[in-house]
Amino acid sequence: MHYFHYVDNHLWCEDVPVSTVAEAVGTPFYLYSHRTLKRHFEVFDAALADIPHLICFSAKANSNGAILRIFIREGSGVDIVSGGELYRALEAGADPRKIVYSGVGKREDEIRYALENDILMFNVESSQELEAIDGCAGRMGTVARISLRVNPDVDPMTHPHISTGMKENKFGIDIKRSLEEYRHAVKLDHTEVIGVDCHIGSQITQIAPFIDALARLKALISSLRGEGIGIRYLDLGGGLGITYDQETPPHPADYAKAIMDQARDMDCTFIFEPGRVIVGNACILISRVLYTKTNAEKRFVIVDAGMNDLMRPALYDSYHKIQPVELSGREEILSDVVGPICESADYFARGRSIPRLERGDLVAVMSSGAYGFSMSSNYNSRLRAPEVLVRDDAFHVIRSRETPMDLVRGESIPEFLR
């Protein structure tokens, strides 16, 4: 559920007309609904109320400080994958003991930074990383709390680029040799084993892969405890999908019930890392039609947002619904909705039946809250778009539009070129 709706044929976000925001900040821009963000978090959290759990919002989905702050005020922790995301989380007010650090390529300076801030735990993804964390903790005279990210070889039935729990993926440690790695980890002087971690993929629309993975993790935890290795946390990652087009992902309550049915006797705190399911449908990308044209009977609608603002269609051939901000009653026509970037992959829709759009019209690219701004770039030296948050009948710019000076900040011309 989200709070984008039409009033007298005009699209509103909560109690604010979208066109009002466009007039104030220009286009393109990302528009978030505070009410939707808060509701999505509350629904997910409440569904898990019957088991000990900690939600760690996945910062990679959306790392804006105001967005993080909304969830932190609701009691959320943060799942991070870089030192930069750790900085963002701390700046937003996150409790370090509610931060888990995932990712296959943690640098030593990032490990040190996380240890200095006493985060809850590292989700370790390889033998060499384990040694690096133990060594860094030793030089600092401290102990790193860790879990091992186990790759259970479960097919999440999602796009191959966002599948992370199969044996051909780069993530995690093969479950078949994870017991051996745990035996090694507990012998290290500067690590404390406290958990097991698993994340099988993203935009998963069926419950079965999660339950399959959980069954394998239960067996592993039983073996670990049988050898005296105390496991206090089971991090099940994120990955629950949303509806972009015709998908019918399970409701968080159904997902939670399936997990709880399997987990009640496990005597551990469960960690969940939702991202897309919380923020995906809580944001729209607003763009304005620059031009329309027809080539060989193919109609193009050229808008002022591009693949640098929303990479998912170019990267995954992903579907995003496109809606006019004002319902005009015009006939529907097959159109390609494309951006200004000098790449053929710069599109939001191909051969899509949408109401005829004309120059100057505002359009909304729906479901842009996850991996929208967080994957945006300055390709073609385009300024990254502002982010705007609506709460009730007021809007707030939570990230300003970049300026040309931002494009060259940090660059320098050596003396021999002057």
Buried (B, 14 or more C-beta within 10 A) or exposed (E): EBBBEBEEEBBBBBBBBBBEBBEEBBBBBBBBBBBBBBBBBEBBBEBBEEBEBBBBBBBBBBBBBBBBBBBBEBEBBBBBBBBEBBBBBBEBEBBBEBBBBBBBEBEEEBBBBBBEBEBBBBBBBBBEBBBBBBBBBBEBEEBBBBBBBBBBBBEBBBBEEBBBBBEEBEBBBEBEEBBEBBEBBBEBEBBBBBBBBBBBBBBBBBBEBBBBBBEBBBEBBEEBEEEEBEBBBBBBBBBBBBBBEEEEBBBBEEBBBBBBEBBEEBEBBBBBBBBBBBBBBBBBBBBBBBEBEEEEEEBBBBBBBBBBBBBBBBBBEBBBBBBBBBEEEEEEEEBBBBBBBEBEEBBBBEEBEBBBBEEEBBBBBBBBBBBBBBBBEEBBEBBBBBBBBBBEEEBEBBBEBBEEEEBEEEEEEEEEEE
